[in-house]
């Protein structure tokens, strides 16, 4: 087969698996798991073949006109360069791991067939975004991911949290998609094409008339999809969905789509210095703010959610300084270790029966109950904290190196201010990232007090996936010497200055957090706060749904009060209560947007019911009253008619006499 044919099959196979899963899920449940796993495995294998054939060399381009439009044509186009080839492998790998993991995690879920089909459709949509060479076709995958996230985040629709989270995710991302769509049309109007290669050629020749306006419109959609400030608030709430879905969204789909989109069209954004500065500020606020929020979260999944937001901020920061290679490199490394973090968190939740770090920190032997999760999550947290030689060190250092390069004025067409903003915020975030990574590790695995509950042995499919993802989390960064061909020839070798600075601040963050934990543990005394009741083996997803519904441990009598040995409270001080609620952004948005809209809706409802309906009711009431009066006069009694005639005659005579008298 040709490379083009293989590339077409990569997104097509998961789509066919999703369709077959929806059709056969109820009638032939025995096929559900094979239809979930095998298409993803096949798509991954084909993506690897496409990457090998592409080899980081000349991009694979193919196109055919979809339909005549009369103006700007829409084409079924492929554009596969080194970035696309590697990102497709990441998507296939994470999707395959999620599907395999889900066969154990949701083995007793009554809605597993629809869940697996939606995950396959989600995967297909992201692969379409990755390989698409036409922006309108890319938009199709972009929007399919939005609707899939709505259904998957709301998988546990019995809980109000899941229902609210799915609606919030859908509305916030759609809020960004409206200007995004306008920006796509404006870009096509300026360049005369939706085809990516033609757009980039037009930009290179200076044919873009409104670069700043177009870039800012597109950034709104990216901020929504990739959870960047100020449209990031949906992502922490999306943790109400199943943990494997969180891994898929955070590691390889949805939030990665926005970063990948900017990387694809970076020359469009680089054509406006103002847009790059806006992107740098957005990345800086996102990085630092989300890291502070992560340090204050008690729910293990919300810690990881804010972590994702911050790491995406690193990627957008790299794009703000004009280095898409560093951005995509961090996207790939982050995808591996963040998927591992979420899936390991799912094992911990399954074992502990709670999402709460405060409750976990009161369980004495949780580490011994989940050794696979313990060791693999340790690897992933070291990668997240950018400790060498783990993959996160190399990818995060490439971002800091690109920022330093731009800050000293060595990056062409990139404002030096953007470089300094990204560099300083990146170093501050590296300190905070190591701090919350150390805090999570200590609270989850090094608790004191009661014995951890025994909820049964985790399925082998869950543990095996963790070790599979641990390999790239550990070793991917060591392959930097083999990657330049896929990254526009850019060297990914760490530079001394930023490597020392980044590693130094990370070590400081981890050591200070450990010291704070030792201090708070000693002060708390660590007396047991209650006995944990044993519970028979339960499905991990069910445990999670119950924990979400109650906001307390799903099983046992462990207190859900804040942990007095939490180092985050000591480190953040009075800032902790604000960081714990995301710096009140939801409350601000509620005051600025939600309440005014609700007030306007209340006013409209009042005017509709009390004013418009009053006129409508009045228009119908007057004829009804007249009809009733006439109906009463038509009695059918001859005496009544004669009496009325005589009375009328008398009235007319009297009136005539009065008129005559007045005339005289």
Secondary structure as UniProt FT lines:
FT   HELIX           3..24
FT   TURN            25..27
FT   HELIX           29..31
FT   HELIX           32..54
FT   TURN            55..56
FT   STRAND          60..67
FT   STRAND          74..80
FT   HELIX           82..105
FT   TURN            106..108
FT   TURN            110..111
FT   HELIX           112..131
FT   HELIX           135..153
FT   TURN            157..158
FT   HELIX           160..191
FT   HELIX           196..204
FT   TURN            205..206
FT   HELIX           211..225
FT   TURN            226..227
FT   TURN            229..230
FT   HELIX           233..237
FT   HELIX           238..240
FT   HELIX           243..251
FT   HELIX           255..264
FT   HELIX           266..270
FT   HELIX           273..294
FT   TURN            295..296
FT   HELIX           300..320
FT   TURN            321..322
FT   HELIX           324..352
FT   HELIX           357..360
FT   TURN            361..362
FT   TURN            364..365
FT   HELIX           366..369
FT   HELIX           371..384
FT   TURN            385..386
FT   TURN            388..389
FT   HELIX           391..407
FT   TURN            408..409
FT   TURN            412..413
FT   HELIX           416..445
FT   HELIX           460..475
FT   HELIX           476..479
FT   HELIX           480..483
FT   HELIX           484..486
FT   TURN            487..489
FT   HELIX           496..524
FT   TURN            525..526
FT   HELIX           540..550
FT   TURN            564..565
FT   HELIX           567..572
FT   HELIX           573..575
FT   HELIX           576..580
FT   HELIX           582..584
FT   HELIX           585..589
FT   HELIX           590..594
FT   HELIX           595..606
FT   HELIX           607..612
FT   HELIX           613..633
FT   HELIX           638..663
//
